[in-house]
Amino acid sequence: MKNIPLFLLLFGFLFIRYHACAQIVEQSDPLRPSLSDSTIISKKDSARITSGQQKVDSVKLPKPVTRIFRYRFTADGTVTSGNVNRTLIQLTSAVDYQLSNYFKLSSTPSFVYGRQSGVLAEREWFGDLRTTYRYEKRLYYLAFGSYERSNLRQITHRWTAAAGAGYKLVNRKRVYISITDVLMQEYTDFVELDDINIFRNSARLYGEYTFDKDRFTITHTAFYQPALGKYNVRWNASVSVQIKLTQVVSLRSTIANAYESLVVPGRQNNDLRFTVGLVYEKK
């Protein structure tokens, strides 16, 4: 990512951040799968190609292998001094690498760091690695693993591994909606509570909508993750509005909420936040 402008890293810290309840690690919106040529081709071009193909030998050529690298980087934060001394930095990203016409690797790492009156408040890590099979098809399959640490929720380590399927409800140029459902195994090492090792069902609804020649983008992501065989529920949801400033830089505002039924003593179950920051995205 050497071509990411340095000013994004600097100015990302100066953008306004509004904070309610407590900070949580943001699991970034995944990058929408790129539209295949068959999806974006116009009817006129399709008719012309079809008529031309009728004159060509009927032997079907193999589909060329495509390897595409795409990424998104978001930075926001705030620094205040006076009666309240506070420093907060949040960095999130999404990366896609298409290995072939069938397999794709993805990751959505994030990091949050915050101090208030000289005391560490947030130091949140989240990283994952996903592989998707048949990503261009309406029905696709995925497997992933993730690792998380949270000073806010007093989680020393959280490991997850999951596998399941996804389905694209709508896959158009301006509208994309998908739903995934996976079986997930989770191990969480709390600082105070007993460790847990459970299975969850994890359902995700994701949507992306673009307007005004892709200048405005609205995305929403919602996870619902109940444990199997016991009451232990986690869910989170977010809605983002993104306004394109240049071809690769956008201004993005996000409201997000996260809930965990099991938390350590002295911590709240629910966290809500509203953020504004810069996005650098290369597709």
C-alpha positions as CSV (number, residue, x, y, z in Angstrom):
1,M,0.0,0.0,0.0
2,K,2.9,2.3,-0.7
3,N,0.8,4.6,-2.9
4,I,-1.5,5.6,0.0
5,P,-1.0,9.3,0.5
6,L,0.7,10.2,3.8
7,F,-1.7,13.0,4.4
8,L,-4.5,10.5,5.0
9,L,-2.7,9.1,8.0
10,L,-2.1,12.6,9.4
11,F,-5.5,14.2,8.7
12,G,-7.4,11.1,9.7
13,F,-6.6,11.9,13.4
14,L,-7.9,15.4,13.1
15,F,-11.4,14.5,11.9
16,I,-14.3,14.9,14.4
17,R,-15.3,11.8,16.4
18,Y,-18.5,11.7,18.5
19,H,-18.5,9.1,21.3
20,A,-21.4,7.6,23.2
21,C,-21.2,4.9,25.9
22,A,-17.9,3.3,25.0
23,Q,-15.6,2.5,22.1
24,I,-15.8,-0.9,20.4
25,V,-13.7,-2.4,17.6
26,E,-15.3,-1.8,14.3
27,Q,-15.5,-4.7,11.9
28,S,-15.3,-2.9,8.6
29,D,-17.8,-3.4,5.8
30,P,-16.5,-6.1,3.4
31,L,-15.6,-5.0,-0.1
32,R,-18.4,-5.8,-2.4
33,P,-17.5,-8.4,-5.0
34,S,-16.6,-6.8,-8.3
35,L,-19.2,-7.2,-11.0
36,S,-18.4,-9.7,-13.6
37,D,-18.3,-8.7,-17.3
38,S,-21.6,-10.5,-17.9
39,T,-23.3,-8.4,-15.2
40,I,-22.3,-4.9,-16.4
41,I,-22.4,-5.5,-20.2
42,S,-25.1,-3.5,-21.9
43,K,-27.9,-5.1,-24.0
44,K,-26.6,-3.4,-27.2
45,D,-23.1,-4.7,-26.6
46,S,-24.5,-8.1,-25.8
47,A,-26.4,-8.3,-29.0
48,R,-23.4,-7.2,-31.0
49,I,-21.1,-9.7,-29.3
50,T,-23.7,-12.5,-29.8
51,S,-24.0,-11.8,-33.5
52,G,-20.3,-11.7,-33.9
53,Q,-19.8,-15.0,-32.0
54,Q,-22.2,-16.7,-34.3
55,K,-19.7,-16.2,-37.1
56,V,-16.9,-17.6,-35.0
57,D,-16.1,-21.2,-34.5
58,S,-18.3,-22.7,-31.8
59,V,-15.2,-23.9,-29.8
60,K,-15.5,-22.4,-26.3
61,L,-12.3,-20.7,-25.1
62,P,-11.3,-21.1,-21.4
63,K,-12.1,-18.1,-19.2
64,P,-8.9,-16.1,-18.5
65,V,-7.7,-16.1,-14.9
66,T,-8.2,-12.8,-13.2
67,R,-6.1,-11.6,-10.2
68,I,-7.4,-8.4,-8.7
69,F,-6.2,-6.6,-5.6
70,R,-8.6,-4.1,-4.0
71,Y,-8.4,-2.3,-0.6
72,R,-10.1,0.3,1.5
73,F,-8.5,2.3,4.4
74,T,-10.4,4.4,6.9
75,A,-8.9,6.7,9.6
76,D,-10.6,8.9,12.2
77,G,-9.8,10.1,15.7
78,T,-9.7,13.1,18.0
79,V,-7.3,14.9,20.4
80,T,-8.5,17.2,23.2
81,S,-6.7,18.9,26.0
82,G,-7.8,21.1,28.9
83,N,-10.3,20.0,31.5
84,V,-10.4,16.6,29.7
85,N,-7.3,15.2,28.1
86,R,-8.2,12.6,25.6
87,T,-6.6,10.9,22.6
88,L,-8.4,8.5,20.3
89,I,-7.3,6.9,17.1
90,Q,-9.3,4.4,15.0
91,L,-7.9,2.7,11.9
92,T,-10.0,0.2,9.9
93,S,-9.5,-1.4,6.5
94,A,-10.8,-4.0,4.0
95,V,-8.7,-6.0,1.6
96,D,-9.6,-8.4,-1.3
97,Y,-7.3,-10.5,-3.4
98,Q,-8.8,-12.6,-6.1
99,L,-6.6,-15.7,-6.5
100,S,-8.5,-17.1,-9.4
101,N,-11.9,-17.1,-11.0
102,Y,-13.2,-19.3,-8.1
103,F,-11.2,-18.3,-5.0
104,K,-10.8,-15.0,-3.2
105,L,-9.0,-14.0,0.0
106,S,-10.3,-11.2,2.2
107,S,-9.5,-9.4,5.4
108,T,-11.0,-6.6,7.5
109,P,-8.5,-5.7,10.2
110,S,-9.0,-2.8,12.6
111,F,-7.3,-1.1,15.6
112,V,-8.5,1.4,18.2
113,Y,-6.3,3.2,20.7
114,G,-7.5,5.7,23.3
115,R,-6.3,7.4,26.5
116,Q,-8.3,9.6,28.8
117,S,-6.7,11.7,31.5
118,G,-3.5,9.7,31.1
119,V,-5.3,6.3,31.6
120,L,-5.5,3.7,28.9
121,A,-9.2,3.3,27.9
122,E,-9.2,1.5,24.6
123,R,-6.7,-0.7,22.9
124,E,-8.8,-2.9,20.6
125,W,-7.4,-5.3,18.0
126,F,-9.3,-7.3,15.4
127,G,-8.0,-9.3,12.5
128,D,-9.5,-11.9,10.3
129,L,-8.7,-13.9,7.1
130,R,-11.5,-15.3,4.9
131,T,-11.5,-17.4,1.8
132,T,-14.5,-17.4,-0.6
133,Y,-15.3,-20.0,-3.2
134,R,-17.4,-19.2,-6.3
135,Y,-17.5,-15.5,-5.2
136,E,-19.0,-14.4,-8.5
137,K,-22.0,-16.8,-8.3
138,R,-25.3,-16.0,-6.6
139,L,-24.7,-18.9,-4.1
140,Y,-21.1,-18.9,-2.7
141,Y,-19.2,-20.6,0.1
142,L,-16.8,-19.1,2.7
143,A,-14.6,-20.1,5.6
144,F,-12.7,-17.7,8.0
145,G,-10.8,-17.3,11.2
146,S,-10.4,-14.2,13.4
147,Y,-8.5,-13.0,16.4
148,E,-9.6,-10.2,18.8
149,R,-8.2,-8.4,21.9
150,S,-10.2,-5.8,23.8
151,N,-9.1,-3.7,26.7
152,L,-12.6,-2.1,26.8
153,R,-14.4,-5.4,27.3
154,Q,-11.5,-7.0,29.2
155,I,-10.9,-9.8,26.7
156,T,-7.4,-11.1,26.6
157,H,-7.9,-13.3,23.6
158,R,-10.8,-14.3,21.4
159,W,-10.4,-16.8,18.6
160,T,-13.1,-17.8,16.1
161,A,-13.2,-20.2,13.2
162,A,-16.3,-20.6,10.9
163,A,-17.6,-22.0,7.7
164,G,-20.8,-21.6,5.8
165,A,-22.6,-20.2,2.7
166,G,-23.7,-16.9,1.4
167,Y,-26.4,-15.8,-1.1
168,K,-26.7,-12.6,-3.1
169,L,-30.3,-11.5,-2.8
170,V,-29.7,-8.5,-5.2
171,N,-26.5,-8.1,-7.4
172,R,-26.9,-5.0,-9.6
173,K,-24.6,-2.1,-10.4
174,R,-26.4,0.3,-8.0
175,V,-27.8,-2.2,-5.4
176,Y,-26.1,-5.1,-3.7
177,I,-27.6,-7.2,-0.9
178,S,-26.2,-10.4,0.4
179,I,-26.9,-12.7,3.4
180,T,-24.5,-15.2,4.9
181,D,-25.0,-17.9,7.5
182,V,-22.1,-19.8,9.1
183,L,-21.4,-22.2,12.0
184,M,-18.8,-20.6,14.2
185,Q,-16.6,-21.9,17.0
186,E,-15.5,-19.3,19.5
187,Y,-13.0,-19.4,22.4
188,T,-12.8,-16.3,24.6
189,D,-10.3,-15.7,27.4
190,F,-11.7,-13.0,29.7
191,V,-9.5,-11.2,32.2
192,E,-11.9,-11.9,35.1
193,L,-14.7,-14.2,33.9
194,D,-14.2,-17.9,33.2
195,D,-13.1,-18.7,29.7
196,I,-15.8,-19.9,27.3
197,N,-15.6,-22.3,24.4
198,I,-18.8,-22.4,22.5
199,F,-20.4,-22.8,19.1
200,R,-22.5,-20.0,17.5
201,N,-24.7,-19.5,14.5
202,S,-23.6,-16.3,12.8
203,A,-26.0,-14.6,10.3
204,R,-24.9,-11.5,8.5
205,L,-27.0,-9.1,6.3
206,Y,-25.0,-6.7,4.1
207,G,-26.1,-4.1,1.7
208,E,-24.6,-1.4,-0.5
209,Y,-26.4,1.3,-2.5
210,T,-24.8,4.0,-4.8
211,F,-26.4,7.2,-6.1
212,D,-25.5,10.1,-8.4
213,K,-23.0,8.3,-10.5
214,D,-21.3,6.6,-7.5
215,R,-20.8,9.9,-5.7
216,F,-22.9,8.8,-2.7
217,T,-22.7,5.3,-1.1
218,I,-24.8,3.9,1.7
219,T,-23.8,0.6,3.3
220,H,-25.3,-1.4,6.2
221,T,-24.0,-4.5,8.0
222,A,-25.8,-6.5,10.7
223,F,-24.5,-9.6,12.6
224,Y,-26.6,-11.8,14.8
225,Q,-24.6,-14.5,16.7
226,P,-26.5,-16.6,19.3
227,A,-24.7,-19.4,21.1
228,L,-25.9,-23.0,20.5
229,G,-27.3,-24.7,23.6
230,K,-27.1,-21.8,26.0
231,Y,-28.1,-18.1,26.3
232,N,-25.1,-16.1,25.1
233,V,-25.9,-13.6,22.3
234,R,-23.8,-11.2,20.4
235,W,-25.1,-8.8,17.7
236,N,-23.9,-5.6,16.0
237,A,-25.1,-3.4,13.3
238,S,-23.8,-0.3,11.4
239,V,-25.0,2.1,8.8
240,S,-22.5,4.3,6.8
241,V,-22.9,7.2,4.4
242,Q,-19.9,7.9,2.1
243,I,-19.4,11.0,-0.1
244,K,-16.7,10.8,-2.7
245,L,-14.3,13.8,-2.7
246,T,-12.0,12.4,-5.4
247,Q,-11.7,9.2,-7.3
248,V,-10.1,7.4,-4.4
249,V,-10.8,9.6,-1.3
250,S,-14.2,9.9,0.4
251,L,-15.7,11.4,3.5
252,R,-17.5,8.7,5.6
253,S,-19.9,8.9,8.5
254,T,-20.9,5.8,10.5
255,I,-23.3,5.0,13.3
256,A,-22.8,1.6,14.9
257,N,-24.1,-0.4,17.8
258,A,-22.8,-3.6,19.4
259,Y,-24.3,-5.8,22.2
260,E,-22.9,-8.8,24.1
261,S,-25.0,-10.5,26.8
262,L,-21.9,-11.8,28.7
263,V,-19.5,-9.1,29.9
264,V,-17.1,-8.7,32.8
265,P,-18.3,-6.9,36.0
266,G,-18.4,-3.2,35.6
267,R,-18.8,-3.2,31.8
268,Q,-22.0,-2.3,29.9
269,N,-23.6,-4.8,27.6
270,N,-24.3,-2.2,24.9
271,D,-21.9,0.2,23.0
272,L,-23.0,2.9,20.6
273,R,-20.9,5.3,18.6
274,F,-21.0,7.8,15.8
275,T,-17.9,8.5,13.7
276,V,-16.7,10.7,10.9
277,G,-13.5,10.0,9.0
278,L,-11.6,9.8,5.7
279,V,-11.6,6.8,3.4
280,Y,-9.0,5.8,0.9
281,E,-10.4,3.1,-1.5
282,K,-8.8,1.6,-4.5
283,K,-10.8,-0.8,-6.7
